[in-house]
Amino acid sequence: MKYLVIGLGNFGRTLAQTLTDGGHEVIGVDSNSLCVEQVKERIAFAYIMDATDPFAMRSLPLSDIDCAIVAVGQSMEHSLRAVAALKEIGVERIYARAIDSVHKSILQTMSLSKIFMPESYAARIFADKFTTDSSEILL
């Protein structure tokens, strides 16, 4: 499958690299050149770009992707604007990271394929680990 990952911070970079390791083709986008630099050798394509700008996003091969993932975790505004740009362009399968419950509520009104909150998910996994094996210390 071909994925577009918008936001290449800690979460997005790990997601993009893991998808690549799984045999998928990944296009990564971030406005921060350092984030792009850190991942460009590990994924198919990495672009320094403002993902909130539909005109800029149209330069990407979006008709070839199977799924766009908005992994922005620092700014609700940038996340929402990136989702809006993808919707405007006509991308159908969009997954988005929600920063908090308010962000999730707003994303729900945008009719996305999937909304996820990785911090909440990770916390539940760690809680289950501690509950089932209290002697295990995770670092």
C-alpha positions as CSV (number, residue, x, y, z in Angstrom):
1,M,0.0,0.0,0.0
2,K,1.0,3.6,-0.4
3,Y,0.6,6.1,2.5
4,L,1.0,9.8,2.9
5,V,2.1,10.7,6.4
6,I,1.7,14.4,7.4
7,G,3.7,15.4,10.4
8,L,7.1,13.7,10.9
9,G,7.7,14.3,14.6
10,N,8.3,11.4,17.0
11,F,5.0,9.7,16.3
12,G,4.8,10.4,12.5
13,R,8.4,9.5,11.9
14,T,8.1,6.2,13.7
15,L,4.8,5.5,11.9
16,A,6.4,6.2,8.5
17,Q,9.4,4.1,9.2
18,T,7.4,1.2,10.5
19,L,5.1,1.3,7.5
20,T,8.2,1.3,5.3
21,D,9.7,-1.6,7.2
22,G,6.4,-3.5,6.6
23,G,6.9,-3.2,2.9
24,H,4.7,-0.2,2.2
25,E,5.6,2.9,0.2
26,V,5.5,6.1,2.3
27,I,5.5,9.8,1.3
28,G,6.3,12.0,4.3
29,V,5.5,15.7,4.6
30,D,6.5,18.2,7.3
31,S,7.1,21.9,7.3
32,N,10.1,21.4,9.6
33,S,13.3,20.6,7.5
34,L,14.9,18.9,10.5
35,C,12.0,16.4,10.7
36,V,12.2,15.7,7.0
37,E,16.0,15.3,7.2
38,Q,15.7,12.7,10.0
39,V,13.5,10.5,8.0
40,K,14.4,11.0,4.3
41,E,16.7,8.1,4.0
42,R,14.2,5.7,5.6
43,I,11.1,6.3,3.5
44,A,10.3,6.5,-0.2
45,F,9.8,10.3,-0.4
46,A,10.1,13.1,2.1
47,Y,9.0,16.7,1.4
48,I,9.4,19.9,3.2
49,M,6.0,21.4,2.6
50,D,3.1,23.3,4.3
51,A,0.4,20.5,4.4
52,T,-2.2,23.1,5.2
53,D,-1.9,24.6,1.7
54,P,-4.0,22.7,-0.8
55,F,-2.1,24.3,-3.7
56,A,1.2,22.9,-2.4
57,M,-0.4,19.5,-1.6
58,R,-1.6,19.2,-5.2
59,S,2.0,18.8,-6.3
60,L,2.1,15.4,-4.5
61,P,1.0,12.2,-6.2
62,L,-2.1,12.0,-4.1
63,S,-4.1,10.0,-6.7
64,D,-1.6,7.1,-6.1
65,I,-2.0,6.9,-2.3
66,D,-4.2,4.4,-0.5
67,C,-4.4,6.4,2.7
68,A,-3.4,9.8,4.1
69,I,-2.5,9.9,7.8
70,V,-2.4,13.3,9.5
71,A,0.0,12.6,12.4
72,V,0.4,16.3,13.5
73,G,0.6,16.3,17.3
74,Q,1.6,19.8,18.3
75,S,-1.0,22.1,16.7
76,M,-4.7,21.4,16.5
77,E,-5.0,24.2,13.9
78,H,-2.4,22.7,11.6
79,S,-3.9,19.3,12.0
80,L,-7.4,20.6,11.1
81,R,-6.1,22.7,8.2
82,A,-4.2,19.7,6.8
83,V,-7.3,17.5,7.0
84,A,-9.3,20.3,5.3
85,A,-6.7,20.6,2.5
86,L,-6.8,16.8,1.9
87,K,-10.7,16.9,1.8
88,E,-10.6,19.9,-0.6
89,I,-8.3,18.0,-2.9
90,G,-10.6,14.9,-2.8
91,V,-8.5,12.4,-0.8
92,E,-11.1,9.9,0.4
93,R,-9.3,7.8,3.0
94,I,-8.0,10.0,5.7
95,Y,-6.8,9.0,9.2
96,A,-6.1,11.7,11.7
97,R,-4.4,11.9,15.1
98,A,-6.5,13.7,17.7
99,I,-4.5,15.7,20.4
100,D,-7.4,15.8,22.8
101,S,-11.2,15.2,23.1
102,V,-12.0,18.7,21.7
103,H,-9.8,18.0,18.7
104,K,-11.4,14.6,18.3
105,S,-14.9,16.1,18.3
106,I,-14.0,18.6,15.6
107,L,-12.4,15.8,13.5
108,Q,-15.6,13.7,13.9
109,T,-17.5,16.4,12.1
110,M,-15.2,16.1,9.1
111,S,-16.2,12.5,8.3
112,L,-12.8,10.9,8.4
113,S,-12.0,7.2,7.9
114,K,-10.4,6.9,11.3
115,I,-9.5,9.2,14.3
116,F,-6.9,7.9,16.8
117,M,-5.4,9.1,20.0
118,P,-2.0,7.3,20.3
119,E,-1.2,8.6,23.7
120,S,-4.4,7.2,25.2
121,Y,-3.9,3.9,23.3
122,A,-0.3,3.6,24.6
123,A,-1.5,4.4,28.2
124,R,-4.0,1.6,28.1
125,I,-1.4,-0.8,26.8
126,F,1.0,0.2,29.6
127,A,-1.8,0.0,32.2
128,D,-2.7,-3.5,31.0
129,K,1.0,-4.6,31.2
130,F,1.3,-3.3,34.7
131,T,-1.9,-4.9,35.7
132,T,-1.1,-8.3,34.3
133,D,2.6,-8.3,35.4
134,S,3.3,-5.8,38.1
135,S,6.9,-7.0,38.4
136,E,7.7,-5.9,34.8
137,I,9.2,-2.4,34.5
138,L,8.9,-0.8,31.2
139,L,11.3,1.9,30.1
